[in-house]
């Protein structure tokens, strides 16, 4: 059984999300998502379990991203939470190694 917990700070919006993913068979992954973002909260209610193998195969056309597209309409397309959820799922299903992901930004004057 694999249990993975990921903390995501989405950026300037200030919202924080904690994603916990569990997999007892390294294929089916269940989620518990705690957030202070209303839109991610709606997504969390709908995203209960996915077949990680199918999600890898289907990519952006899979169940996970379908739920994300449905619930994050009108939201910033650059939200970091969806990729954090996907990566957490991969690690819980032993389809990726546990490694932090980072996005660093720097504005340069021209």
Gaussian input, Z-matrix of N, CA and C with variables (Angstrom, degrees):
# hf/3-21g

backbone

0 1
 N
 C     1     B1
 C     2     B2     1     A1
 N     3     B3     2     A2     1     D1
 C     4     B4     3     A3     2     D2
 C     5     B5     4     A4     3     D3
 N     6     B6     5     A5     4     D4
 C     7     B7     6     A6     5     D5
 C     8     B8     7     A7     6     D6
 N     9     B9     8     A8     7     D7
 C    10    B10     9     A9     8     D8
 C    11    B11    10    A10     9     D9
 N    12    B12    11    A11    10    D10
 C    13    B13    12    A12    11    D11
 C    14    B14    13    A13    12    D12
 N    15    B15    14    A14    13    D13
 C    16    B16    15    A15    14    D14
 C    17    B17    16    A16    15    D15
 N    18    B18    17    A17    16    D16
 C    19    B19    18    A18    17    D17
 C    20    B20    19    A19    18    D18
 N    21    B21    20    A20    19    D19
 C    22    B22    21    A21    20    D20
 C    23    B23    22    A22    21    D21
 N    24    B24    23    A23    22    D22
 C    25    B25    24    A24    23    D23
 C    26    B26    25    A25    24    D24
 N    27    B27    26    A26    25    D25
 C    28    B28    27    A27    26    D26
 C    29    B29    28    A28    27    D27
 N    30    B30    29    A29    28    D28
 C    31    B31    30    A30    29    D29
 C    32    B32    31    A31    30    D30
 N    33    B33    32    A32    31    D31
 C    34    B34    33    A33    32    D32
 C    35    B35    34    A34    33    D33
 N    36    B36    35    A35    34    D34
 C    37    B37    36    A36    35    D35
 C    38    B38    37    A37    36    D36
 N    39    B39    38    A38    37    D37
 C    40    B40    39    A39    38    D38
 C    41    B41    40    A40    39    D39
 N    42    B42    41    A41    40    D40
 C    43    B43    42    A42    41    D41
 C    44    B44    43    A43    42    D42
 N    45    B45    44    A44    43    D43
 C    46    B46    45    A45    44    D44
 C    47    B47    46    A46    45    D45
 N    48    B48    47    A47    46    D46
 C    49    B49    48    A48    47    D47
 C    50    B50    49    A49    48    D48
 N    51    B51    50    A50    49    D49
 C    52    B52    51    A51    50    D50
 C    53    B53    52    A52    51    D51
 N    54    B54    53    A53    52    D52
 C    55    B55    54    A54    53    D53
 C    56    B56    55    A55    54    D54
 N    57    B57    56    A56    55    D55
 C    58    B58    57    A57    56    D56
 C    59    B59    58    A58    57    D57
 N    60    B60    59    A59    58    D58
 C    61    B61    60    A60    59    D59
 C    62    B62    61    A61    60    D60
 N    63    B63    62    A62    61    D61
 C    64    B64    63    A63    62    D62
 C    65    B65    64    A64    63    D63
 N    66    B66    65    A65    64    D64
 C    67    B67    66    A66    65    D65
 C    68    B68    67    A67    66    D66
 N    69    B69    68    A68    67    D67
 C    70    B70    69    A69    68    D68
 C    71    B71    70    A70    69    D69
 N    72    B72    71    A71    70    D70
 C    73    B73    72    A72    71    D71
 C    74    B74    73    A73    72    D72
 N    75    B75    74    A74    73    D73
 C    76    B76    75    A75    74    D74
 C    77    B77    76    A76    75    D75
 N    78    B78    77    A77    76    D76
 C    79    B79    78    A78    77    D77
 C    80    B80    79    A79    78    D78
 N    81    B81    80    A80    79    D79
 C    82    B82    81    A81    80    D80
 C    83    B83    82    A82    81    D81
 N    84    B84    83    A83    82    D82
 C    85    B85    84    A84    83    D83
 C    86    B86    85    A85    84    D84
 N    87    B87    86    A86    85    D85
 C    88    B88    87    A87    86    D86
 C    89    B89    88    A88    87    D87
 N    90    B90    89    A89    88    D88
 C    91    B91    90    A90    89    D89
 C    92    B92    91    A91    90    D90
 N    93    B93    92    A92    91    D91
 C    94    B94    93    A93    92    D92
 C    95    B95    94    A94    93    D93
 N    96    B96    95    A95    94    D94
 C    97    B97    96    A96    95    D95
 C    98    B98    97    A97    96    D96
 N    99    B99    98    A98    97    D97
 C   100   B100    99    A99    98    D98
 C   101   B101   100   A100    99    D99
 N   102   B102   101   A101   100   D100
 C   103   B103   102   A102   101   D101
 C   104   B104   103   A103   102   D102
 N   105   B105   104   A104   103   D103
 C   106   B106   105   A105   104   D104
 C   107   B107   106   A106   105   D105
 N   108   B108   107   A107   106   D106
 C   109   B109   108   A108   107   D107
 C   110   B110   109   A109   108   D108
 N   111   B111   110   A110   109   D109
 C   112   B112   111   A111   110   D110
 C   113   B113   112   A112   111   D111
 N   114   B114   113   A113   112   D112
 C   115   B115   114   A114   113   D113
 C   116   B116   115   A115   114   D114
 N   117   B117   116   A116   115   D115
 C   118   B118   117   A117   116   D116
 C   119   B119   118   A118   117   D117
 N   120   B120   119   A119   118   D118
 C   121   B121   120   A120   119   D119
 C   122   B122   121   A121   120   D120
 N   123   B123   122   A122   121   D121
 C   124   B124   123   A123   122   D122
 C   125   B125   124   A124   123   D123
 N   126   B126   125   A125   124   D124
 C   127   B127   126   A126   125   D125
 C   128   B128   127   A127   126   D126
 N   129   B129   128   A128   127   D127
 C   130   B130   129   A129   128   D128
 C   131   B131   130   A130   129   D129
 N   132   B132   131   A131   130   D130
 C   133   B133   132   A132   131   D131
 C   134   B134   133   A133   132   D132
 N   135   B135   134   A134   133   D133
 C   136   B136   135   A135   134   D134
 C   137   B137   136   A136   135   D135
 N   138   B138   137   A137   136   D136
 C   139   B139   138   A138   137   D137
 C   140   B140   139   A139   138   D138
 N   141   B141   140   A140   139   D139
 C   142   B142   141   A141   140   D140
 C   143   B143   142   A142   141   D141
 N   144   B144   143   A143   142   D142
 C   145   B145   144   A144   143   D143
 C   146   B146   145   A145   144   D144
 N   147   B147   146   A146   145   D145
 C   148   B148   147   A147   146   D146
 C   149   B149   148   A148   147   D147
 N   150   B150   149   A149   148   D148
 C   151   B151   150   A150   149   D149
 C   152   B152   151   A151   150   D150
 N   153   B153   152   A152   151   D151
 C   154   B154   153   A153   152   D152
 C   155   B155   154   A154   153   D153
 N   156   B156   155   A155   154   D154
 C   157   B157   156   A156   155   D155
 C   158   B158   157   A157   156   D156
 N   159   B159   158   A158   157   D157
 C   160   B160   159   A159   158   D158
 C   161   B161   160   A160   159   D159
 N   162   B162   161   A161   160   D160
 C   163   B163   162   A162   161   D161
 C   164   B164   163   A163   162   D162
 N   165   B165   164   A164   163   D163
 C   166   B166   165   A165   164   D164
 C   167   B167   166   A166   165   D165
 N   168   B168   167   A167   166   D166
 C   169   B169   168   A168   167   D167
 C   170   B170   169   A169   168   D168
 N   171   B171   170   A170   169   D169
 C   172   B172   171   A171   170   D170
 C   173   B173   172   A172   171   D171
 N   174   B174   173   A173   172   D172
 C   175   B175   174   A174   173   D173
 C   176   B176   175   A175   174   D174
 N   177   B177   176   A176   175   D175
 C   178   B178   177   A177   176   D176
 C   179   B179   178   A178   177   D177
 N   180   B180   179   A179   178   D178
 C   181   B181   180   A180   179   D179
 C   182   B182   181   A181   180   D180
 N   183   B183   182   A182   181   D181
 C   184   B184   183   A183   182   D182
 C   185   B185   184   A184   183   D183
 N   186   B186   185   A185   184   D184
 C   187   B187   186   A186   185   D185
 C   188   B188   187   A187   186   D186
 N   189   B189   188   A188   187   D187
 C   190   B190   189   A189   188   D188
 C   191   B191   190   A190   189   D189
 N   192   B192   191   A191   190   D190
 C   193   B193   192   A192   191   D191
 C   194   B194   193   A193   192   D192
 N   195   B195   194   A194   193   D193
 C   196   B196   195   A195   194   D194
 C   197   B197   196   A196   195   D195
 N   198   B198   197   A197   196   D196
 C   199   B199   198   A198   197   D197
 C   200   B200   199   A199   198   D198
 N   201   B201   200   A200   199   D199
 C   202   B202   201   A201   200   D200
 C   203   B203   202   A202   201   D201
 N   204   B204   203   A203   202   D202
 C   205   B205   204   A204   203   D203
 C   206   B206   205   A205   204   D204
 N   207   B207   206   A206   205   D205
 C   208   B208   207   A207   206   D206
 C   209   B209   208   A208   207   D207
 N   210   B210   209   A209   208   D208
 C   211   B211   210   A210   209   D209
 C   212   B212   211   A211   210   D210
 N   213   B213   212   A212   211   D211
 C   214   B214   213   A213   212   D212
 C   215   B215   214   A214   213   D213
 N   216   B216   215   A215   214   D214
 C   217   B217   216   A216   215   D215
 C   218   B218   217   A217   216   D216
 N   219   B219   218   A218   217   D217
 C   220   B220   219   A219   218   D218
 C   221   B221   220   A220   219   D219
 N   222   B222   221   A221   220   D220
 C   223   B223   222   A222   221   D221
 C   224   B224   223   A223   222   D222
 N   225   B225   224   A224   223   D223
 C   226   B226   225   A225   224   D224
 C   227   B227   226   A226   225   D225
 N   228   B228   227   A227   226   D226
 C   229   B229   228   A228   227   D227
 C   230   B230   229   A229   228   D228
 N   231   B231   230   A230   229   D229
 C   232   B232   231   A231   230   D230
 C   233   B233   232   A232   231   D231
 N   234   B234   233   A233   232   D232
 C   235   B235   234   A234   233   D233
 C   236   B236   235   A235   234   D234
 N   237   B237   236   A236   235   D235
 C   238   B238   237   A237   236   D236
 C   239   B239   238   A238   237   D237
 N   240   B240   239   A239   238   D238
 C   241   B241   240   A240   239   D239
 C   242   B242   241   A241   240   D240
 N   243   B243   242   A242   241   D241
 C   244   B244   243   A243   242   D242
 C   245   B245   244   A244   243   D243
 N   246   B246   245   A245   244   D244
 C   247   B247   246   A246   245   D245
 C   248   B248   247   A247   246   D246
 N   249   B249   248   A248   247   D247
 C   250   B250   249   A249   248   D248
 C   251   B251   250   A250   249   D249
 N   252   B252   251   A251   250   D250
 C   253   B253   252   A252   251   D251
 C   254   B254   253   A253   252   D252
 N   255   B255   254   A254   253   D253
 C   256   B256   255   A255   254   D254
 C   257   B257   256   A256   255   D255
 N   258   B258   257   A257   256   D256
 C   259   B259   258   A258   257   D257
 C   260   B260   259   A259   258   D258
 N   261   B261   260   A260   259   D259
 C   262   B262   261   A261   260   D260
 C   263   B263   262   A262   261   D261
 N   264   B264   263   A263   262   D262
 C   265   B265   264   A264   263   D263
 C   266   B266   265   A265   264   D264
 N   267   B267   266   A266   265   D265
 C   268   B268   267   A267   266   D266
 C   269   B269   268   A268   267   D267
 N   270   B270   269   A269   268   D268
 C   271   B271   270   A270   269   D269
 C   272   B272   271   A271   270   D270
 N   273   B273   272   A272   271   D271
 C   274   B274   273   A273   272   D272
 C   275   B275   274   A274   273   D273
 N   276   B276   275   A275   274   D274
 C   277   B277   276   A276   275   D275
 C   278   B278   277   A277   276   D276
 N   279   B279   278   A278   277   D277
 C   280   B280   279   A279   278   D278
 C   281   B281   280   A280   279   D279
 N   282   B282   281   A281   280   D280
 C   283   B283   282   A282   281   D281
 C   284   B284   283   A283   282   D282
 N   285   B285   284   A284   283   D283
 C   286   B286   285   A285   284   D284
 C   287   B287   286   A286   285   D285
 N   288   B288   287   A287   286   D286
 C   289   B289   288   A288   287   D287
 C   290   B290   289   A289   288   D288
 N   291   B291   290   A290   289   D289
 C   292   B292   291   A291   290   D290
 C   293   B293   292   A292   291   D291
 N   294   B294   293   A293   292   D292
 C   295   B295   294   A294   293   D293
 C   296   B296   295   A295   294   D294
 N   297   B297   296   A296   295   D295
 C   298   B298   297   A297   296   D296
 C   299   B299   298   A298   297   D297
 N   300   B300   299   A299   298   D298
 C   301   B301   300   A300   299   D299
 C   302   B302   301   A301   300   D300
 N   303   B303   302   A302   301   D301
 C   304   B304   303   A303   302   D302
 C   305   B305   304   A304   303   D303
 N   306   B306   305   A305   304   D304
 C   307   B307   306   A306   305   D305
 C   308   B308   307   A307   306   D306
 N   309   B309   308   A308   307   D307
 C   310   B310   309   A309   308   D308
 C   311   B311   310   A310   309   D309
 N   312   B312   311   A311   310   D310
 C   313   B313   312   A312   311   D311
 C   314   B314   313   A313   312   D312
 N   315   B315   314   A314   313   D313
 C   316   B316   315   A315   314   D314
 C   317   B317   316   A316   315   D315
 N   318   B318   317   A317   316   D316
 C   319   B319   318   A318   317   D317
 C   320   B320   319   A319   318   D318
 N   321   B321   320   A320   319   D319
 C   322   B322   321   A321   320   D320
 C   323   B323   322   A322   321   D321
 N   324   B324   323   A323   322   D322
 C   325   B325   324   A324   323   D323
 C   326   B326   325   A325   324   D324
 N   327   B327   326   A326   325   D325
 C   328   B328   327   A327   326   D326
 C   329   B329   328   A328   327   D327

   B1=1.4567
   B2=1.5293
   B3=1.3160
   B4=1.4609
   B5=1.5204
   B6=1.3203
   B7=1.4626
   B8=1.5177
   B9=1.3291
   B10=1.4598
   B11=1.5203
   B12=1.3195
   B13=1.4638
   B14=1.5229
   B15=1.3377
   B16=1.4600
   B17=1.5228
   B18=1.3153
   B19=1.4606
   B20=1.5206
   B21=1.3363
   B22=1.4579
   B23=1.5183
   B24=1.3153
   B25=1.4574
   B26=1.5165
   B27=1.3220
   B28=1.4684
   B29=1.5281
   B30=1.2829
   B31=1.4594
   B32=1.5082
   B33=1.3241
   B34=1.4573
   B35=1.5295
   B36=1.3271
   B37=1.4694
   B38=1.5253
   B39=1.3392
   B40=1.4580
   B41=1.5163
   B42=1.3237
   B43=1.4610
   B44=1.5233
   B45=1.3268
   B46=1.4621
   B47=1.5234
   B48=1.3209
   B49=1.4585
   B50=1.5200
   B51=1.3296
   B52=1.4550
   B53=1.5203
   B54=1.3186
   B55=1.4641
   B56=1.5221
   B57=1.3213
   B58=1.4563
   B59=1.5169
   B60=1.3254
   B61=1.4575
   B62=1.5246
   B63=1.3254
   B64=1.4585
   B65=1.5115
   B66=1.3269
   B67=1.4593
   B68=1.5147
   B69=1.3164
   B70=1.4595
   B71=1.5184
   B72=1.3435
   B73=1.4647
   B74=1.5272
   B75=1.3151
   B76=1.4680
   B77=1.5236
   B78=1.3335
   B79=1.4663
   B80=1.5163
   B81=1.3147
   B82=1.4629
   B83=1.5181
   B84=1.3229
   B85=1.4637
   B86=1.5192
   B87=1.3355
   B88=1.4648
   B89=1.5260
   B90=1.3221
   B91=1.4609
   B92=1.5164
   B93=1.3245
   B94=1.4591
   B95=1.5251
   B96=1.3312
   B97=1.4675
   B98=1.5225
   B99=1.3300
   B100=1.4612
   B101=1.5232
   B102=1.3315
   B103=1.4593
   B104=1.5156
   B105=1.3325
   B106=1.4556
   B107=1.5354
   B108=1.3392
   B109=1.4664
   B110=1.5235
   B111=1.3171
   B112=1.4655
   B113=1.5244
   B114=1.3225
   B115=1.4729
   B116=1.5292
   B117=1.3093
   B118=1.4630
   B119=1.5293
   B120=1.3204
   B121=1.4638
   B122=1.5262
   B123=1.3378
   B124=1.4718
   B125=1.5186
   B126=1.3042
   B127=1.4612
   B128=1.5318
   B129=1.3180
   B130=1.4648
   B131=1.5224
   B132=1.3247
   B133=1.4707
   B134=1.5196
   B135=1.3178
   B136=1.4612
   B137=1.5279
   B138=1.3065
   B139=1.4576
   B140=1.5234
   B141=1.3110
   B142=1.4622
   B143=1.5168
   B144=1.3440
   B145=1.4593
   B146=1.5198
   B147=1.3216
   B148=1.4660
   B149=1.5271
   B150=1.3164
   B151=1.4537
   B152=1.5276
   B153=1.3176
   B154=1.4678
   B155=1.5253
   B156=1.3208
   B157=1.4678
   B158=1.5210
   B159=1.3217
   B160=1.4641
   B161=1.5286
   B162=1.3310
   B163=1.4685
   B164=1.5253
   B165=1.3257
   B166=1.4690
   B167=1.5296
   B168=1.3239
   B169=1.4744
   B170=1.5252
   B171=1.3304
   B172=1.4656
   B173=1.5270
   B174=1.3278
   B175=1.4663
   B176=1.5152
   B177=1.3299
   B178=1.4649
   B179=1.5255
   B180=1.3199
   B181=1.4700
   B182=1.5216
   B183=1.3256
   B184=1.4570
   B185=1.5266
   B186=1.3196
   B187=1.4655
   B188=1.5297
   B189=1.3347
   B190=1.4621
   B191=1.5255
   B192=1.3269
   B193=1.4631
   B194=1.5214
   B195=1.3323
   B196=1.4644
   B197=1.5207
   B198=1.3359
   B199=1.4699
   B200=1.5205
   B201=1.3093
   B202=1.4694
   B203=1.5248
   B204=1.3423
   B205=1.4794
   B206=1.5226
   B207=1.3108
   B208=1.4637
   B209=1.5310
   B210=1.3073
   B211=1.4633
   B212=1.5171
   B213=1.3180
   B214=1.4631
   B215=1.5213
   B216=1.3243
   B217=1.4581
   B218=1.5217
   B219=1.3092
   B220=1.4600
   B221=1.5147
   B222=1.2951
   B223=1.4635
   B224=1.5222
   B225=1.2674
   B226=1.4605
   B227=1.5286
   B228=1.3056
   B229=1.4622
   B230=1.5189
   B231=1.3010
   B232=1.4556
   B233=1.5170
   B234=1.3208
   B235=1.4658
   B236=1.5308
   B237=1.3217
   B238=1.4565
   B239=1.5322
   B240=1.3153
   B241=1.4640
   B242=1.5269
   B243=1.3467
   B244=1.4678
   B245=1.5285
   B246=1.3073
   B247=1.4706
   B248=1.5297
   B249=1.3213
   B250=1.4639
   B251=1.5152
   B252=1.3361
   B253=1.4682
   B254=1.5287
   B255=1.3325
   B256=1.4672
   B257=1.5292
   B258=1.3262
   B259=1.4616
   B260=1.5339
   B261=1.3242
   B262=1.4664
   B263=1.5218
   B264=1.3414
   B265=1.4595
   B266=1.5258
   B267=1.3367
   B268=1.4651
   B269=1.5342
   B270=1.3074
   B271=1.4653
   B272=1.5244
   B273=1.3359
   B274=1.4636
   B275=1.5254
   B276=1.3316
   B277=1.4662
   B278=1.5266
   B279=1.3253
   B280=1.4698
   B281=1.5301
   B282=1.3296
   B283=1.4627
   B284=1.5246
   B285=1.3185
   B286=1.4658
   B287=1.5246
   B288=1.3142
   B289=1.4550
   B290=1.5234
   B291=1.3123
   B292=1.4604
   B293=1.5238
   B294=1.3131
   B295=1.4700
   B296=1.5128
   B297=1.3207
   B298=1.4614
   B299=1.5223
   B300=1.3174
   B301=1.4577
   B302=1.5243
   B303=1.3183
   B304=1.4566
   B305=1.5188
   B306=1.3188
   B307=1.4557
   B308=1.5260
   B309=1.3121
   B310=1.4616
   B311=1.5112
   B312=1.3123
   B313=1.4632
   B314=1.5212
   B315=1.3176
   B316=1.4506
   B317=1.5177
   B318=1.2965
   B319=1.4503
   B320=1.5182
   B321=1.3221
   B322=1.4673
   B323=1.5068
   B324=1.2990
   B325=1.4626
   B326=1.5172
   B327=1.3287
   B328=1.4665
   B329=1.5026
   A1=109.06
   A2=115.39
   A3=120.24
   A4=109.52
   A5=115.25
   A6=121.75
   A7=106.65
   A8=115.46
   A9=121.06
   A10=108.78
   A11=116.23
   A12=121.63
   A13=108.82
   A14=115.93
   A15=122.17
   A16=109.46
   A17=116.91
   A18=122.27
   A19=108.46
   A20=115.88
   A21=121.25
   A22=109.29
   A23=116.85
   A24=122.96
   A25=105.53
   A26=116.12
   A27=121.90
   A28=114.17
   A29=119.29
   A30=120.03
   A31=112.97
   A32=115.14
   A33=121.64
   A34=112.58
   A35=118.03
   A36=120.55
   A37=111.13
   A38=116.87
   A39=121.75
   A40=114.83
   A41=117.58
   A42=119.97
   A43=111.17
   A44=114.02
   A45=121.30
   A46=108.63
   A47=115.47
   A48=121.39
   A49=108.89
   A50=115.76
   A51=121.71
   A52=107.75
   A53=116.24
   A54=122.41
   A55=107.91
   A56=116.89
   A57=121.84
   A58=107.13
   A59=116.06
   A60=121.83
   A61=108.89
   A62=115.41
   A63=121.88
   A64=109.45
   A65=116.18
   A66=121.03
   A67=108.92
   A68=116.21
   A69=120.99
   A70=111.88
   A71=117.26
   A72=120.67
   A73=112.95
   A74=118.29
   A75=125.73
   A76=113.12
   A77=116.34
   A78=120.44
   A79=110.88
   A80=117.22
   A81=121.24
   A82=108.88
   A83=115.17
   A84=121.19
   A85=109.07
   A86=115.93
   A87=121.04
   A88=108.50
   A89=115.13
   A90=121.13
   A91=112.26
   A92=114.82
   A93=123.00
   A94=104.60
   A95=115.93
   A96=120.73
   A97=108.69
   A98=115.11
   A99=122.17
   A100=106.92
   A101=116.36
   A102=119.95
   A103=110.73
   A104=116.02
   A105=120.09
   A106=110.79
   A107=116.66
   A108=121.74
   A109=109.56
   A110=116.77
   A111=121.51
   A112=111.86
   A113=117.71
   A114=120.97
   A115=112.00
   A116=117.46
   A117=120.13
   A118=109.28
   A119=117.13
   A120=121.32
   A121=111.87
   A122=117.07
   A123=120.93
   A124=110.38
   A125=116.09
   A126=122.11
   A127=109.76
   A128=116.95
   A129=122.45
   A130=112.03
   A131=117.04
   A132=120.35
   A133=111.86
   A134=116.26
   A135=121.19
   A136=113.19
   A137=117.21
   A138=121.63
   A139=109.64
   A140=116.45
   A141=120.72
   A142=112.26
   A143=116.97
   A144=120.43
   A145=110.02
   A146=116.05
   A147=121.80
   A148=109.64
   A149=115.32
   A150=123.37
   A151=105.80
   A152=117.30
   A153=121.57
   A154=112.25
   A155=117.99
   A156=120.06
   A157=109.90
   A158=116.32
   A159=120.35
   A160=111.01
   A161=116.72
   A162=120.00
   A163=111.51
   A164=116.97
   A165=120.45
   A166=109.14
   A167=115.64
   A168=120.57
   A169=111.57
   A170=117.82
   A171=122.65
   A172=113.27
   A173=117.61
   A174=120.53
   A175=112.65
   A176=116.54
   A177=120.86
   A178=112.99
   A179=117.79
   A180=121.51
   A181=111.98
   A182=118.15
   A183=122.29
   A184=112.73
   A185=115.15
   A186=122.86
   A187=111.45
   A188=116.67
   A189=120.96
   A190=111.09
   A191=117.36
   A192=119.08
   A193=112.17
   A194=118.04
   A195=120.16
   A196=110.70
   A197=116.08
   A198=121.08
   A199=110.22
   A200=116.77
   A201=120.77
   A202=110.17
   A203=117.24
   A204=120.38
   A205=111.64
   A206=116.79
   A207=121.49
   A208=111.89
   A209=116.83
   A210=120.54
   A211=115.55
   A212=117.96
   A213=119.30
   A214=112.33
   A215=117.60
   A216=119.83
   A217=108.55
   A218=114.94
   A219=119.61
   A220=112.56
   A221=116.13
   A222=121.10
   A223=108.92
   A224=115.94
   A225=121.35
   A226=110.38
   A227=116.31
   A228=120.64
   A229=111.95
   A230=117.69
   A231=121.72
   A232=114.06
   A233=118.07
   A234=121.48
   A235=109.93
   A236=117.21
   A237=122.84
   A238=112.79
   A239=118.21
   A240=120.92
   A241=112.69
   A242=120.34
   A243=118.75
   A244=114.33
   A245=117.83
   A246=119.33
   A247=110.50
   A248=117.08
   A249=120.42
   A250=112.02
   A251=116.86
   A252=121.07
   A253=109.94
   A254=116.23
   A255=120.55
   A256=111.01
   A257=117.28
   A258=120.81
   A259=110.91
   A260=117.65
   A261=121.28
   A262=109.81
   A263=116.79
   A264=121.72
   A265=110.52
   A266=116.88
   A267=120.90
   A268=111.65
   A269=117.06
   A270=121.17
   A271=110.63
   A272=117.56
   A273=121.00
   A274=111.35
   A275=117.14
   A276=121.73
   A277=112.54
   A278=116.56
   A279=121.99
   A280=112.47
   A281=116.56
   A282=121.74
   A283=111.55
   A284=116.50
   A285=122.49
   A286=107.38
   A287=115.53
   A288=120.60
   A289=110.09
   A290=116.04
   A291=122.00
   A292=109.02
   A293=116.11
   A294=122.15
   A295=107.34
   A296=117.22
   A297=120.46
   A298=110.35
   A299=114.76
   A300=120.39
   A301=107.16
   A302=116.02
   A303=120.23
   A304=110.33
   A305=115.60
   A306=121.74
   A307=105.98
   A308=116.71
   A309=120.64
   A310=107.92
   A311=115.93
   A312=120.17
   A313=110.25
   A314=114.62
   A315=120.96
   A316=107.73
   A317=116.31
   A318=120.71
   A319=108.87
   A320=115.25
   A321=120.42
   A322=109.82
   A323=115.10
   A324=120.27
   A325=109.19
   A326=116.24
   A327=120.06
   A328=111.04
   D1=135.79
   D2=177.48
   D3=-120.20
   D4=132.15
   D5=175.46
   D6=-125.80
   D7=125.72
   D8=-177.46
   D9=-125.77
   D10=134.44
   D11=178.06
   D12=-119.85
   D13=130.26
   D14=-178.70
   D15=-126.88
   D16=131.76
   D17=174.76
   D18=-105.99
   D19=127.26
   D20=-176.15
   D21=-123.00
   D22=124.83
   D23=171.37
   D24=-106.32
   D25=109.34
   D26=-167.22
   D27=-69.63
   D28=-22.77
   D29=179.06
   D30=135.27
   D31=-142.42
   D32=-173.51
   D33=-62.91
   D34=-22.63
   D35=177.28
   D36=-64.18
   D37=-25.80
   D38=177.78
   D39=84.53
   D40=-2.23
   D41=-178.75
   D42=-75.02
   D43=143.42
   D44=178.44
   D45=-118.98
   D46=142.93
   D47=-179.76
   D48=-135.45
   D49=135.63
   D50=173.81
   D51=-114.77
   D52=121.33
   D53=-179.46
   D54=-109.97
   D55=124.22
   D56=172.60
   D57=-115.73
   D58=126.65
   D59=179.60
   D60=-122.31
   D61=136.28
   D62=179.60
   D63=-124.63
   D64=140.71
   D65=172.71
   D66=-141.13
   D67=120.41
   D68=179.10
   D69=-89.60
   D70=-19.76
   D71=-176.44
   D72=-122.05
   D73=10.86
   D74=-176.35
   D75=56.15
   D76=26.52
   D77=173.82
   D78=-136.46
   D79=-53.57
   D80=-179.79
   D81=-90.27
   D82=128.65
   D83=-174.55
   D84=-121.58
   D85=128.37
   D86=175.22
   D87=-105.21
   D88=153.82
   D89=-174.61
   D90=-123.77
   D91=147.92
   D92=165.15
   D93=-131.73
   D94=117.63
   D95=-176.16
   D96=-120.86
   D97=123.70
   D98=178.52
   D99=-116.40
   D100=128.13
   D101=-175.05
   D102=-152.29
   D103=159.92
   D104=172.55
   D105=-104.34
   D106=7.93
   D107=176.48
   D108=-94.18
   D109=126.12
   D110=-177.95
   D111=-60.18
   D112=-43.97
   D113=-177.72
   D114=-68.25
   D115=-41.31
   D116=176.91
   D117=-67.84
   D118=-33.17
   D119=176.27
   D120=-61.12
   D121=-40.96
   D122=176.66
   D123=-63.91
   D124=-43.45
   D125=178.30
   D126=-59.98
   D127=-43.56
   D128=-176.92
   D129=-60.52
   D130=-36.09
   D131=179.60
   D132=-65.42
   D133=-31.09
   D134=-177.13
   D135=-90.64
   D136=-26.92
   D137=-176.63
   D138=-91.34
   D139=93.04
   D140=-177.55
   D141=-102.86
   D142=-46.39
   D143=-178.17
   D144=-154.60
   D145=144.95
   D146=175.93
   D147=-137.62
   D148=159.25
   D149=171.54
   D150=-89.78
   D151=106.77
   D152=-173.65
   D153=-61.74
   D154=-35.93
   D155=178.46
   D156=-61.60
   D157=-43.85
   D158=178.87
   D159=-65.66
   D160=-37.92
   D161=179.48
   D162=-64.17
   D163=-38.88
   D164=177.03
   D165=-64.69
   D166=-44.97
   D167=-178.94
   D168=-63.93
   D169=-45.60
   D170=-174.33
   D171=-83.61
   D172=-23.23
   D173=179.43
   D174=57.04
   D175=-126.15
   D176=-176.84
   D177=-69.06
   D178=-10.37
   D179=178.51
   D180=-97.67
   D181=2.09
   D182=-178.19
   D183=-77.49
   D184=178.21
   D185=-178.83
   D186=-61.43
   D187=-45.25
   D188=-176.59
   D189=-58.94
   D190=-53.39
   D191=-178.95
   D192=-70.94
   D193=-25.07
   D194=173.58
   D195=-62.97
   D196=-44.07
   D197=177.48
   D198=-65.65
   D199=-39.30
   D200=178.34
   D201=-62.25
   D202=-49.47
   D203=179.52
   D204=-58.70
   D205=-42.01
   D206=-178.56
   D207=-63.23
   D208=-40.47
   D209=-172.48
   D210=-95.17
   D211=-16.06
   D212=-178.55
   D213=-105.10
   D214=22.46
   D215=176.15
   D216=-63.78
   D217=139.87
   D218=-178.70
   D219=77.98
   D220=-3.00
   D221=-179.81
   D222=-94.50
   D223=166.09
   D224=178.23
   D225=-61.91
   D226=123.67
   D227=179.63
   D228=-66.24
   D229=-16.91
   D230=-179.80
   D231=-92.26
   D232=12.73
   D233=-179.18
   D234=-56.74
   D235=132.75
   D236=-177.68
   D237=-82.36
   D238=-12.60
   D239=-175.20
   D240=-65.37
   D241=-45.19
   D242=-178.94
   D243=-55.91
   D244=-44.60
   D245=179.06
   D246=-66.57
   D247=-33.33
   D248=176.49
   D249=-65.08
   D250=-40.21
   D251=176.81
   D252=-63.37
   D253=-46.34
   D254=-178.04
   D255=-62.08
   D256=-45.92
   D257=-179.94
   D258=-64.35
   D259=-37.52
   D260=177.95
   D261=-62.73
   D262=-42.44
   D263=177.05
   D264=-59.61
   D265=-46.04
   D266=-179.05
   D267=-58.39
   D268=-45.18
   D269=-178.56
   D270=-67.65
   D271=-41.23
   D272=179.86
   D273=-62.07
   D274=-32.00
   D275=179.89
   D276=-92.53
   D277=8.94
   D278=-178.23
   D279=58.80
   D280=33.09
   D281=177.07
   D282=-101.86
   D283=-1.24
   D284=175.77
   D285=-153.36
   D286=153.32
   D287=177.02
   D288=-80.66
   D289=150.42
   D290=178.05
   D291=-71.27
   D292=113.25
   D293=178.88
   D294=-155.07
   D295=130.08
   D296=177.12
   D297=-59.87
   D298=145.15
   D299=172.25
   D300=-109.53
   D301=145.75
   D302=-174.96
   D303=-137.28
   D304=139.59
   D305=169.85
   D306=-122.31
   D307=116.41
   D308=178.38
   D309=-114.74
   D310=136.22
   D311=-178.27
   D312=-123.03
   D313=146.82
   D314=178.36
   D315=-147.39
   D316=128.33
   D317=178.35
   D318=-93.02
   D319=129.80
   D320=179.03
   D321=-112.84
   D322=135.29
   D323=177.61
   D324=-75.31
   D325=144.37
   D326=-179.33
   D327=-100.63

